[in-house]
Amino acid sequence: MSLNPAQKAAVETLTGPLLVLAGAGTGKTRVVTHRIARLIQTGTVPQRILAVTFTNKAAKEMQTRIAELIGQRPKKSRPEASTFHSLCVRILRRHIAKLGFPPQFAIYDRGDQESLARQVLKEIKVSDAALKPAELLARISTWKNAGLLPDAAAAGVWSAKDHLASLAYFRYQNALRTAGAADFDDLLLLTEELFQKFPDALKEESQRFDHLLIDEYQDTNMSQYRIVKGLALPHRNICVVGDDDQAIYGWRGADVRHILNFQKDWHEAKVIRLEENYRSTQPIIGWANRLIVFNQHRHGKKLTSPVPGDPPSILQCRDGEAEAKIIVAKIKDRVAATGQPFRNFAVLFRTNDQPRAFEMELRRAGIPYTLIGSQSFFDRKEVRDILAYLKVLNRPKDDSSLLRIINTPPRGIGQNTVQKLTENAVAEKQSVWDFLTREQPAENVLPDMFNSRESLHTPMQSFRLLMEEQQKILHHDFSIQNLKNMIGEIQYEKEINRLYTQEDERRERWEIIGEVVNAAAEYINETEKPTLREFLDQTALDGSGFASDGKRELSQNAVVLMTLHAAKGLEFPEVFMVGMEEGTLPHHRSIKEEAEKDSAIDEERRLCYVGVTRAKRRLTLTLALQRLKWGKMRPTVPSRFLYELTGQTTNPNYYRAIAGEPPKRD
């Protein structure tokens, strides 16, 4: 395929600052690689060209395509194509001694980080209940992605937990330095610090290259932005490629203002817009164009497509269960009618609790699927915990499930006690439950847990009585109310509160538990004589490989379930975007933040835009009139984006949707 006029202009503009606004499906990678080849053809020494992207996969693809254009060359005679982090490692290996680190500094992985975080929290006498290692690392990563060192982080804290985290951040960084180590986020921060404190190092590194090309520029964080700017200032031959309409990673530090303000940073910059889409049909592109213009802070562009096709469709379903049934039936019918493979179909969702109904329905239909960008619903900790309780109630001799829940949530049964209990059960060739409930109490084996025959208030005895009571109830009557009562009796909310401190996190995890109740409600409503055993049989993976752990390759012949975030950069012949409702897309957090921060809804709209532009030939958007919430049907409100996509914003229902009121239904 030859280059179109806009692509050719980008490839032929070889000097000075250049902003290439590459809309979805407009041949961005083709332009980048052809531009590098053109630089070499016109006399630029290959190793004087640096191309930077965000993932190893993208960097390797870039290297492969460049080699196809210029031929295979020795490594020392090739352009440098790498990720931001690998670039920074090379820079730091050359200069990090200036910052007091050994040149062969260690790079800590996640396990190393967690051990160090645990050590630091212990030193400052902070318990897990106050701040867990994983929470500390999440906060530190957020600060680092925003370019905030410990002093700056401490100055901006407002909550008691953030104050503890900022204190630990000081210790954590000092411990890294003492160990001569850096974590993944430090690779950017240390490079930025190096350039700020040692201009000679910046000068040396900037003189290595005559041309810089930055891919996915809309996803750069503050450190990446400053590093790139420092490297490009001497020669000003910087080409950035990206699309502000696809900036969806603000939550992890990316700042869309970097691409929006490029012309302010580089006043002589030339701007080229790639607007011819080679992926989707014109009707799909028309909907995408209508949607994204509602974002006011963006570079103006309007995609076109030469490919005709059917307009996208909107399906309004009775409820979430009907939504899953209808979509799976449509996929089955389309495959039967056209003979196309299952991998041509993608179901895209906003939140991690949405796939559950689709997983169950696909399994029932015998359709293979893979879940990408999210854990399988049935592999999430909260779901596995609740199902483990139910499995023990159904079959107490399930040692694996029993050991999972015996101290979840914590009930004072220590690890040493569990180990003794297991060892003695094994020695006597009994299940753990049989050992717990045998006629002779275990005072001689676990005296700290069983004080006397009359003492039924020790943690182990209380756990046993709880399970025996719930077993009788749920075996006699497997109902929604009894299931909800069981979740309350085991006090699982304590586990949620223990593991997650942010209210939004707790709500999201608690909603996942609600999805277990919803799954049971659907089963009970469809079954004449529902039983606990049969419900567990239904939810169990059948071993046929239909359920996925999320690591399968897209090349497998399976329907793809994935988050909208994970779908960026991919394309599918037929796409279903589900849950098009206020509170889901846009997410309730964004609606809550809308009054304080305009960018919250803007990013949700960009996320919707990304989803729409994944579709090549067919796009279907679905919503439910009502959804199960904790076993009870509740009405929903259609997403404002449906009105924007269809150009129906003059409809009074559009404003009712934004106000959170139920729309009028004909």
N, C-alpha and C positions, 0 to 999 in steps of 0.2 A: 504493500500500500504506500503510495507516494504521500508526501507531506501536503497538508492543506495550506492555504496562504498564511494563516495565523501561526501554525506550527513552523512553517518555513521561516517566518520573521523571527521567531524565538531562536531558532537554530542559527540564523545568520547574524544575530546581534551578539557580537563577541567581546565587546569592551564596555566598561562602565556598569553601573548598577542596573539590574534588570529584574522586574517582578513579572513572573508568568502566572497569571490567574487561571489555573487549570480546573475547569468545572468537572463534575463527575462524568467519567467515561469519555474524556476528550483526548486521551492519548498522552498523558503526562510523562510516563516512563519513556515512551518513544522519543519525546522531545528532549528529555534530559540526556539520553544516551547518544542521540544524533548530534546534539550540541557539543558533547565531549569529543565525538569523532571529528566534527567539523573543526574544533579548536586544534586538534592534532594535525589534520590535513592542511591547515593554514600555517603550520610552523611551531605551534606551542609544544614544548617538550612534555611528553605524557606525564612524567612524574612531578611536573609543576602544576598539575590539576588535582584539586581535592573535591570530591563529592561526598556529602554527608547525608545520611538518612537515619531512621530510627530503629530499624530492626535488622538483625543479621540476615534474615531471609531477603529483605529488600536490597541490602548491600550486595549479596551474592547474585541476585537477579540482575542488578545493575552491572556488575563485573562481567557476567556471562554475555549480556547483550552488547556491551562495549567490545568484548573480544570478537563477537560475530561481525562487528562493523570494521574493526581495525586489524583483526587477525590476532592469533595467540602470540604473546610476547613474554620474555622473561619478567619475573615479578618486579625487578628494579626498573623496568622500562614501561610500566603500566601506570595509568592514572590511579590515584589513591581513592578507593571507594570504601567507606567504612561507616560504622555507627558513631554517634557522638561519644559514647563511652569508650569505644576502642581507640578513637582519636585521642581522647584525654589520657588514656593509659600510656600511649606512646609519648605524649608530651611530658607526662609526669615522670616516666622512667628517665627522661633526659635531664629533668630540672628539679625533681622533688627534694633533693638534698638541700636546696635553698630554703625549704620550709621546715627543715629539721627531721625529715624522714629518710630512711635508707633508700637508695635507688631500687633495691629489690624488695620494696614494701609489699606486705601481704594484702590481698583483697578478700575481705571477709564475706562469706556466703551467709545465707539466712540462718543456718544452724549456729554459726559462729556469733552472729549478731544476737540471737536469742540468749545464748549463754552469757554474753557480755552484758546484755540488758538485765538479766536475772541477777548477775553479780553486782551491778551498779545499784539496783533497787534494794538489794540486801544491805549494801554499805550505807545507804541513807535511811535504812530502817523503814522502807515502804512495803507494806504487805500486798499480796496479790489482790486482796479485797479492795485496796485503795487504787492500785495501778498494776496491771499485769504487764509482763515483758512485751507481749504482742501489741498491746495498746501503746506502750511507750515507743516501740519501733514505728508504729503507724504515725504517731505524732511527729517524731523526729523526721521521718521521710517527708511528711507534709511541709515542715519547716524548711528542710533542705531543698525541696523542689521549688519553694518560693524564694530560694536564695538567702534564707535567714540563718545566720550563725547563732550560737547560744545567747550572746548578749542581746541581739535583736529579737530573738524569740522570747526571752524573758521579759523584755520591755513591752511586749504586746499581749501578754497573758491576762485573762480576766477571771478564770475559774480556778478553784482550788486544785483540781486535777491537772489542769494545764500548768499551774505553778509547780507542782511536784514533778511533772514531766520536764519542765524547763531546767529544774535543778539537776535532774538525772541526765539531761542532755549535756550539761557541762561535764559531768563525770564520764559520761559515755565517750565524748570526744577526747577527753584527756586520756582515758584508758586506751582508746584506739592509737593515739599518738605514742603513748608509752610502749605499746606493743609493736609500733612501727607498721601500723595497718590502716586501711581505709575500707569503708563499705562502698556499696555500689553508687549511692548518691554522692558520696564524697569525691568521686572521680571528677564530677563536674565542679563542685564547690572548690576543691583544691586547685583545679586548673584556673578557675576564676581568681582565686586568692593569689596564685602565682603571678598572673598577669598584672594584677593590681599592685602588688608589692615589688615586683621585679620587672620593670619595663624592658630590661635587656633580654629577658626570657621571651617576652611577648614579641619583641623585635626579631629575635632569632627565628621564632616559630612562624611569624607572618612572612618572613623572607623565604620560607621554604616553597611557597606557592605563588603563582601568578593569577590563578583563577579559583574561585570558590563557587560551588553549586550546592545549595541546601534544599533537600526534598522535604515535603510536608511541613513547610515553614510555619503554618498556622498552629502546629503542635509544639512549638518551642516554648520552654519555660524561661525564667529570667536568667539563669546561669548560662543556658545555651545561647540565648540572645546576645549576652555580653561577650561570650567567647567568640562567636561568629563575627560580631562587629569589630572586636579587637584584631582578629586575624585579617579582616578585609580592608581596614582603614588605609593602610599604606598604598595599596594599588587600586582599590575601589572596584575591582572586577568581581563583583558578587552577583550571582544569579540565584534568586530564591523562587521556588515553585511550590504552589499550594492553592488551597481554596478556603477562604474564610467561611464559606457556607457549609463546610464540613468540619468546622472546629468544634469537637465534641468532648474534649478531654480537659476542660477547665477544672474539674474536680481533682485532677492529679497534677495541677500546677501549670498547665499550658495556658498561654495568654494570647487570645485572638488579636489583641491590640498590636502585637508585633507585626502581623501581616497588614493590618489596617493602616498602620502608621509608617509603612516602609518608605513612602515618598517623603515623609517628614525627616526621617533619618538620613535618607540619601536623596537630596533635593533634585539631582539631575537624573533620577531614575526613569527609565523607560518602562511602560506598562503594556503588556500584551495579554489579551484575553483569548483563551481557548474556549470556544462556546459550541463547537460542533460535536455533539455526543454520538459516539459510535456503539453504544451499548443498548440503549432503550428505544422504544417506539416513541413517535411524536406525542401521542396522547398521554403517555406516562410522563414525558418531559414537560408537557403543558401543565400538568397537575403540580409537578415539582416547582416550576417557575412561579405559579400562582401562590404557592405556600411561602416560599422563601422571601418574597418581597415584603412580607409583614415584618421582617427584621430591618430596622431602620439603619443600624450601624453595620454596613457591609459595602463591599465594592460592587458597583452595579454590573451585572452580567445577565444574559438571557440565553439559556441553552436552546439549541435546535437539534432536530434529528430528521434525517431523510427517510426514516423507516415508518411506514404507516402501521396501524394496528388497532386493536379494540381498546376502547377507553377502560380505565380501571373501574372496578366495581366495589360497592360498599354493601356488606352483608350485616343486617341487624338481626341478631340472634336472641332467642328467648332468654337464655342464661349461659353461663360459662360452659356447662356440660354440652349444651346444644352447639355452641361455638366449636368445640373440639370435634364433635360428631360430624357436623356439616363439613368442616375443612378436611377431615380424614376421608370422608365419603367422596368429596370432590377430587382429592388426590387419587384415590383408588379408581374412580371413573375415568379420570384423564389418562392415567397410565394404561388402563384397559383400552381406551379409545385411540390413543396415539402411539402406544408402544414405547414411549420415552422412559428413561430410567428414573428411579425414585430420587436420585441425587439432583435432578433438575428442580426439585421443589424445596423451598425454604420457608419455615415458619419463624418469623421474627417477633421478639417480645421485648418489653421494656424492663421488667423486673424478674428476679430469679425465682419467684414463687409461681410464675405463670405456666411453665412447661408441664406441670404435674398432670393436668387433665389431658394434654396432648400425648404425653408418654403412655398413659393408661389406655387411651383410645387407639393409639397406633399398635400397641401390643395386642389389644383385643382383635384388631383387624389383621394381625399377622404381617404388618408392614415394618420393615427394618428402619431404624432411625439412628441418628447420632446427635448428641447434644454437645455443642461447641460454645466455648466462652462462658461456661457456667457448669457447676456440678450438676449431675443428675439429681432431680428432686429427691429420689430415694437414697441418695448417698450423702445428703446433708446431715450434719451432726444431730440437729434437732429432730429430724424425721427418724433417723436411725435410733435415737434414744427412745422416742415414744413407741416405735415399732418393737424395740427390744423389750419394753415393759409388756406390751401386748403378747409377744412371743413367750415370755416367761409365764404370763397368766394362762396362756393356752397350753404351754408345755414347760412346766417348771424345771425339767431336767436339761433345758437348753443352757448349758454352762456358759457358753460364749455371751449370750444375751444377758444372763444373770450377772456375770462379772462386769459387764458394761454399765449396768444400772445400779449396782449394789451401793455405790456411794455417789450417785448422780441423781439429783443434786447432793452436795456434801451433807452427810447425816452423821458424821463422827465415826465412820468406819474407816480406820486408817489403812494405808497400803500394807503395813506389816501384818495387820490382822487378816486382810484378804489373802496375803501370801500364805500365812499359817493355815487358814481355812482351806485353801486350794491344795496345799501339800498334804494335809491330813485326809482330805476327801480322796485324793489320788491314792494315798497309801492304803486306804481302806476300800479302794475300788468302788467308790460311791460317787454319785453326782454331787455337786456342791449343795444343791437344794436338799437332797436326801440327808446329807451330813448335817445341814442346818436344822432339819425338822425331825431328826431321828428321836426315838423315844427317850434315850438317855441324853441329857443335855451335855454340852461340850465344856463344862467348867474346867475340866482338867487340861483341855487343849488350849482354850482361849479364855483364861480366867478374867481378863480385863473386859471381856465383852459379855460374859454370862456370870453374873455375881451369885445368883441363887436360883433355885427352881421357882421361887415366888416372884423374882424380879423380872417383870416383863417390860421394863422401861429402858433397858439398855438399847443402844442403837441397833444392834443386830436383831434383837428380839422385836423391836418396834417395826423394823423393816419386814421381818417374817410375817407378823400379824397383819400389816398393811397389805401385803401381797395375797395372803390367804383370804382376807375379806374381799378384796377387789376381784379375786378369782371367782368367788361364789357369785358376786353380783353380775359380772360380765358374761359368765357362762350361762347364767339363768336368763339374762336379758341384755343382749348386745344392742343397745340403743344409743342414740346421740347424747341424750342427757346423761346416761351412765358413763359414756366415754369422757364427756366433759367433766363429770364429777371425778373420774379417775385422774385426769390431768391435774385437777385442783388438789386432790388428796395427796398425790406424790409431790406436790409443791414445785412443779417444774419451772414455774415463773422465777423461783429463786435461782435456778441455773442460768436463765436468760439474764437476770440482773447481775449475776456474778461475773458472767463472761463479757457483757457489753454495758458500757457506761453511758453512751450517748442515747438519748431518747429515741432518735430516728432508727438507730441500730436495733434497739430493743423492740421497737414496734415492728420492724421488718422481720425479725426473727420470730416474734410472737405470731405474726401473720402466717409464717411458714407452718407453725403448729396448727393454726386455723385451717390450713390446706389439708392437713391430715384428717381433721374433723369433717371437712368438706368431702374428702374422698370416701370416708365412712358413710356420710349422709347419702351420697349418690348410690353407694352399694346397698344400703338399707332400703332406700326408696325403690330400688329395682328388684328387690329380693323378697319372696313371700315369707320365708323363715330365715332371717339373717342370723348368722352365727359368727363368733369371733374367729373360729378356725377357718371358715370359708373366706372371710374378709382377708385374713393373712395370706391364704392361698392366692387370692386374686391380686394382691399387691406384690407378691413375690416375683422376682424376675424369673422367667421360665427357662433360662439357660440357653435360649436359641440365639442369643447375640443381638436381639433387637434393642435392648437397653444398652446405653453406652456410658463409659466413664468420662467422656468428653475429650478423649485424646485421639479419636479416630481421624483418619485423613478424609478430606472432602472427596477424595477420589472413590471412596466406597459407594456402592449403590444403595444409599440410604437417604431417607428424607432428613433434611438438616433442620435442627432446632437450635436457635442461637439468639443471643442478645443483640440488640441494635448496635451496641458499641462494638461487639465482636465482628459484626457483619461489614464494618467499614473496610473498603478495599476489595470486597468480593462481589460477585454477581451471580444471578441465578435466572434461568428462563422463566420460572414462575414463583412469585413471592406472595405470601400471606402475612400481612401485618395485623397482629391481633391485639385486643384490649384497647381499642381506640376510644378511651374514656378519660374524662377529667379525673385527675388523681393518679392515673397510670401513665398516660402520655397526653399532656404533660404530667410529670410526677408530682405528687402532693407536696414534696419539699420545695419544688420550684414555684408552685402556686403560693405557698406560704411566704417564700422569699421575694415574690414579685414586687410587693410594695416597697421593699428595701433595696432591691437590686434588679435593674432592668434586664441584666444579662441572664438571669435565671431562666425565664421563659424563652429567651432568644436561643439559648443552648439546647433546650428541649425541642424547639422548632427545627434547629439544625439537625438534631438527632432524627427527627421525623423525616426530614429531607434526605438524610443518608439512607434511611430505610426504603423510601420510595424509589430512589435512584439505584437500588440494588437489582430491581426487576428489569429483565430484558424484554420479555414479550407479554407477560400477564401480571397484573397487580390486583390483589384483592385486600381490602381493608375491612376488618370485622370489629363489631362491638356487641356487647350483651346488654339487654335492657335491664337485667338484674344479675347480681352475682351472690354466691354463697359467702357469707362472712360469719365464721364460727357457727356453721350449721343453720343459719337463718338467711333467707333471701332478702337482699337489700337493693333498692333501685339505683341505677347508675345515671351519669350525665354524659352525653356524647362529648368527645374531645372537640375543643375549639378548632383543632387542626383539620377536622373533617369539613367544616364550613369554609375554612381558608383554602383547602385543596380544591374544593368544588366551585369556589367563587360565590358561595351563598352567604357572604357576610352581611348582606342587607336583610337577611331573614332574622326576625326578632329572636328566634330560638338561639342564634349565635350568641347574642348578648346574655340570654338566660343561662347558657352553658357556662360562660365566663363567670357569671355571678354565682354559679354553683346550684342553680335551680334546675329541677327536672324539666326537660323539654316537653312541649305538647306532643302528644302522639295521636296520629290520625286513626 
